[in-house]
Amino acid sequence: GGFQYYRARARQEKTWAALPTPALQVPVPTLVRWGENDPVLPVRWADRLPEYFPHLTFRTVPACGHFMMREQPDLVHREVLGFFRDLGQG
């Protein structure tokens, strides 16, 4: 059901651009890695993330789809550990 929801939303011509500017932002450091080939959540939808997450660390992951933890577990492990290490919490 979840995949069908995202696919239906993707078929609609509505985009993130149609959403209003967020009234609240997430004020904590936020790590987002997005699969470049994600068929469920297209990477183009990431364009407004900085509006919601002002302390965002964002990067696309080449040759990766929606299930990054299964497709590239070593990369995910490295990235998450490095993120917390850089915050002084790892």
C-alpha positions in Angstrom: 0.0 0.0 0.0 2.8 2.4 0.8 4.4 2.1 -2.6 1.1 2.6 -4.3 0.6 5.9 -2.4 3.9 7.3 -3.5 3.4 6.2 -7.1 0.0 7.8 -7.1 1.4 11.0 -5.7 4.2 10.9 -8.3 1.7 10.6 -11.1 -0.1 13.7 -10.0 1.5 16.9 -11.4 1.7 18.4 -7.9 5.3 18.9 -6.7 6.9 20.1 -3.5 6.9 23.5 -5.1 3.1 23.6 -4.5 3.5 23.2 -0.8 3.6 26.3 1.4 6.7 27.4 3.1 6.9 25.5 6.4 5.7 27.3 9.5 8.2 25.3 11.6 11.6 23.9 10.9 13.5 21.0 12.4 16.3 22.9 14.3 18.7 20.0 14.8 21.4 18.7 12.5 19.9 16.4 10.0 21.5 13.8 7.7 19.8 12.8 4.4 21.2 10.5 1.9 18.9 10.0 -1.1 19.3 7.2 -3.7 19.9 8.7 -7.1 17.7 6.0 -8.7 14.9 5.9 -6.2 11.8 4.9 -8.1 9.5 5.6 -5.2 10.7 9.0 -4.0 12.4 10.8 -6.9 15.5 12.7 -5.9 14.0 15.8 -7.6 11.6 16.0 -4.6 14.6 16.8 -2.3 14.9 20.4 -3.6 12.9 21.9 -0.7 14.5 19.9 2.1 16.6 22.9 3.3 13.4 24.9 3.9 12.4 22.3 6.5 15.8 21.3 7.8 18.1 24.4 8.0 21.0 22.3 9.3 20.8 19.8 6.6 23.7 17.6 5.4 22.4 16.2 2.0 23.9 14.1 -0.7 22.6 11.8 -3.4 24.0 8.3 -3.5 24.8 7.1 -7.1 23.7 3.7 -8.2 21.2 3.4 -5.3 17.5 3.1 -5.2 14.9 3.3 -2.4 16.3 0.7 0.0 19.8 2.1 0.6 20.3 0.1 3.8 20.0 -3.1 1.8 21.7 -1.9 -1.4 24.7 -0.2 0.1 24.9 -1.1 3.8 28.6 -0.3 4.2 28.0 3.2 2.8 25.0 3.8 5.1 27.0 2.6 8.1 30.0 4.9 7.3 27.8 7.9 6.6 25.7 7.6 9.8 28.7 6.9 12.0 30.6 9.8 10.4 27.7 12.2 10.9 27.4 11.5 14.6 31.2 11.5 15.0 31.3 15.0 13.4 28.7 16.1 15.9 30.9 14.8 18.7 28.4 12.2 19.7 29.9 9.0 18.1 
